[in-house]
Amino acid sequence: MTHADDRLIVALDVPNALDGLNLAERLGDAVSFYKIGLGMLTGGGMGLAAELKDEQGKRIFMDLKLFDIGATVEAAVRGLAQYNLDFLTVHGDPHVVRAAREGASGSDLKILAVTVLTSLDRDDLDAAQIRAGNIPDLVQERAGRAFDAGAHGVIASPLEASLIRALPEAEGRLIVTPGVRPAGADLGDQKRVMTPAEAIAAGADHVVVGRPIYRAGDPKTAAEAIVAEMQGQTPNRIH
């Protein structure tokens, strides 16, 4: 049996907390770390976080990508820190990161900064009037500024993980990569992807995987196969 490896974070991108609990029950001891996103917030996301954390001993990553004026971000993070969460995302703008760090002070909550969303390409950035430049360079620069502002880590495409890991400011910081798909999996809405093993090799500390696990006929087997891949094993293909 493959034991849980907390480098794998499973995204509970399902409609509500009941579905989230059902998926976690199916995954059992194969998964120790879960991501709960904005889409789950009105479906009982905070209650789900508390249940998984307090009753099942799981680690929890709240992916809310907070962005607001400093005082509001600080207050929001201070409130969220009471839930004994592990990771929380905010946008990587330095004023947001600084406020989030202040709000998390006194807790073990790690603040992760979003660089450039993995669903975006250069055309999307042009449409949003983000300054010219290729995405890897922009991501690396945003990551450096977020680290300088106090971010414990960053969220970035696995394609940029090695660039970020090369930054002097990245020493001792976390890199968490969405945009990860097992070999042969459907890319969905992600445009910049790698396999889990490639992402770890590129410098990621954690990989986030959603659809390839929660849409699998046997989610636990799918999760165990990803862990096996990360650990350098070649799992048997399930037909």
N, C-alpha and C positions, 0 to 999 in steps of 0.2 A: 504494500500500500504506500502511496505517496502522501507524506504528511504535509499539513498546512505550511505554507511559506508566505510570510507576510509581505514579501515583495510583490505578490499578486493582490491587487485590490479589485474586487468585483463591484461593478457599477449596478446598483439596484434601480435601473431605469424602467421601473414597472409602474402601473397606474396608481397604486395606493399601498399603504403600510401592510395590509393583510397579504397582498401579493408578495410584498417584500419579505415578510416573515415566512411565507410558504416556500419561497425560493431559498432563503437561508436554511430552512429546515431540510430541504432536498440536498443542499450543498454540505451541510453538517460540518464535520471536522476537517473537510478538505480546504476550507477557506476561513481565514482568521481576520480579514480586513475588508470592510465594505465602504463604498462611496454612496452617499445619498445626495441627490442634486436638487436644483430649484424646482424641477417638475414634480417632485414628490412632496414639496413643502405643504401644499394645500391638501395632500392626501395622507397626512399624518406623519410627515417625515421626522419631526422632532421626537414624537412618541416612538417611532421605529428605532431611531438612534438610541434612545434611552433603553429600550427593550434589548436591543442587540448588545449594547455596551454593559449594562448593569446586570442583566439576567443571563447572558450567554458569554460574557467576557470577550466580545469581539472588539477590534479597533475600528474607529469610525472616522471617516473623511467626509465632512460637509462641504460640498462643492456649490457654494452660493455666489461666487465671483462678485463680492461686494464692491460697489463703487458709489461714492457720495462725498459730501464735504467731510473734512476730518472729524469734526465733533460727532457726526452721525455714525460714521464708521466705527469710531472708538466706542460709542455707546452700544452699538449692535454687537460688536465683538465681545465686549464685557458681558453682555447678556448671554451670548452663545457659550462663552467660556465656562459658565456655570453647569453646562451639561456634560462636562468631563470628556469633551471631544478630543480627538488626536490631531487631525488636520482640518484647516479651513482655508478656502481660497478667497483671495481678493484680487482686484485688478492691480497690475504691476506699477501703476503710477506712484512715484515716491511718496507723495502726500498721503495716499491711501494706505500704503504699507506702513508708514510711520504711525499713523493713527491706529491701525490694526494691532501693531505691536504694543502700543500703549494699552489698548483695551484688553489684550491677552496677558498683560503683566500679572505675575502672581499665580499663573496657571501653567499647565504643561502643554497648552494648545500651541501647535506649530502653524505659523502663518505662511501660506504658499502663494506666491505671486503668479498671476497669469501673464504670460508674455504676449504671444499672438495665438489666438484660438486655432486649433488644429484643423478646423473645418474651413479656414480661410486661405485663399491664395492671393497673388499680387493684384488681380483684378478686383477682388473684394476690398483690399486695402485702398486701392485707387478710388473706388466708389465711396469709401468712408473718409476720403481726403487725408489719409495717413501719408506722411511724407515719402518721397521716392527712396528706393533702396531695395535690395533683395531681402527676402524674408529671413534667411539665416543671420545676416548682419543685424537686422532690426531686433531679432529675438535675442541675440547675444548682448547687444547694447542695453536692451530693456532689462535683461536678467542681471547684468552688472549693476545697473542703477537700483534695481529692487534689492539686491544684496546689500548695497551701500546704505539703503534706507532701513535695513534690519530684517528683511525676509529670511525666514528659516530655510526656504527652498523656493523652487519655481515649478510651474507647470509648463511643459514645452513638448513639442513634437519630438519623437525619438530621432528624427533626422537632424535636430539641432542639439541633442543631448551632449554629443562629444565636444561641440563648440563651447557650450556652457561649462562643461566639466573642466575645460582648459583655462577658464578664467581664474586668475589668482583669488578673486573674491569668492569663488565657488568652494574653496577649501572648507570641508566640514558642513556644507550645505546640502540640502536634498534636491534631487531632480525626479519629478514624477511625470510619467509620460502616458497621456491618452494617445489615441491614434495608433493603437497596437492591435494587430490582427494575427491570429495563428496562420501559418502558411495555408493558402488555399481558401481562406475565409472571405466572405463578401465584404467589400470595403464600406458599404453603407454610405453615410454622408461625409466620411473622412477622406481627405485628399492627400495627406502626408503621413504615410504609415510605415511601420516595420513589424517584424515578428517580435514576440516577447524576448526571445533569446538575443536577437539583434539589439533591442533596446537596452537590455542589461549590459551587453558588451560595449555599447556606445557610452555608458556612463550613468544610466538611469538607476535610481535606488528602488523605485516602485513602478510597476506598469498597471494601467487601469484597463480592464477588459469588461465589456458589457454584453452586447448582442451575441457574440460567439459562445457565451456561456448561458445566458438566460433564454436564448432561443434554441438551444441544443435539446435534442430528445432526452439526453441524460446529462443535465448540467454538471453533476458531480464528476462524471468521467471527463467531461470537457475541461473542467478546472484542473483536475489531476494531470491531464495531458499537457496543459500549459506549464504547470509547475515542473513536470518532468522535463519539458523542453528547456526551461530556464536552468535547470540543474544539469543540463548537458546530456540528458538521457534521450533515447529515441523510443517513444511509446508505441505500442502496437496500434496500427490503424483500426479504427472501429468502422465496420461497414454496415 
